[in-house]
């Protein structure tokens, strides 16, 4: 599996975790998950794909 597919899968997992979090989930935990989501999105946006440039 390529790095892009790995990141997309991780993004989907974290996004689903946030969306399905119980209402009593601590705010600090939600913030940590959002930071993780932002980090994955940043890496995805800056990923260089060799195949697209050939």
RAGIJO-V558880 format. One record per residue. N is the residue number from 1. SS is DSSP state (a for helix, b for strand, c for the rest). PHI is phi in whole degrees, -180 to 180 (none if undefined). PSI is psi in degrees with one decimal (* if undefined). Layout:
# RAGIJO-V558880
((N:SS:PHI:PSI) (N:SS:PHI:PSI))
This chain:
# RAGIJO-V558880
((1:c:none:134.2) (2:c:-74:163.8) (3:a:-61:-39.1) (4:a:-61:-44.5) (5:a:-64:-38.9) (6:a:-61:-46.4) (7:a:-65:-40.4) (8:a:-64:-39.5) (9:a:-66:-45.3) (10:a:-60:-43.0) (11:a:-59:-47.1) (12:a:-62:-39.9) (13:a:-65:-47.4) (14:a:-67:-41.6) (15:a:-61:-43.8) (16:a:-64:-39.8) (17:a:-60:-42.7) (18:a:-68:-45.9) (19:a:-65:-33.0) (20:c:-101:10.9) (21:c:-66:138.0) (22:c:-62:155.5) (23:c:-62:-24.3) (24:c:-92:14.8) (25:c:-66:130.0) (26:c:-58:140.8) (27:a:-59:-37.7) (28:a:-63:-35.5) (29:a:-70:-42.8) (30:a:-62:-40.6) (31:a:-64:-40.3) (32:a:-64:-42.1) (33:a:-65:-39.8) (34:a:-66:-37.5) (35:a:-65:-40.4) (36:a:-63:-42.7) (37:a:-62:-44.2) (38:a:-62:-40.7) (39:a:-64:-44.0) (40:a:-64:-43.5) (41:a:-62:-41.8) (42:a:-61:-45.5) (43:a:-64:-40.9) (44:a:-62:-43.8) (45:a:-67:-25.5) (46:c:-105:10.9) (47:c:-76:134.9) (48:c:-97:121.5) (49:c:-105:115.5) (50:c:-62:-39.0) (51:a:-63:-32.7) (52:a:-72:-21.5) (53:a:-104:8.8) (54:c:-102:*))
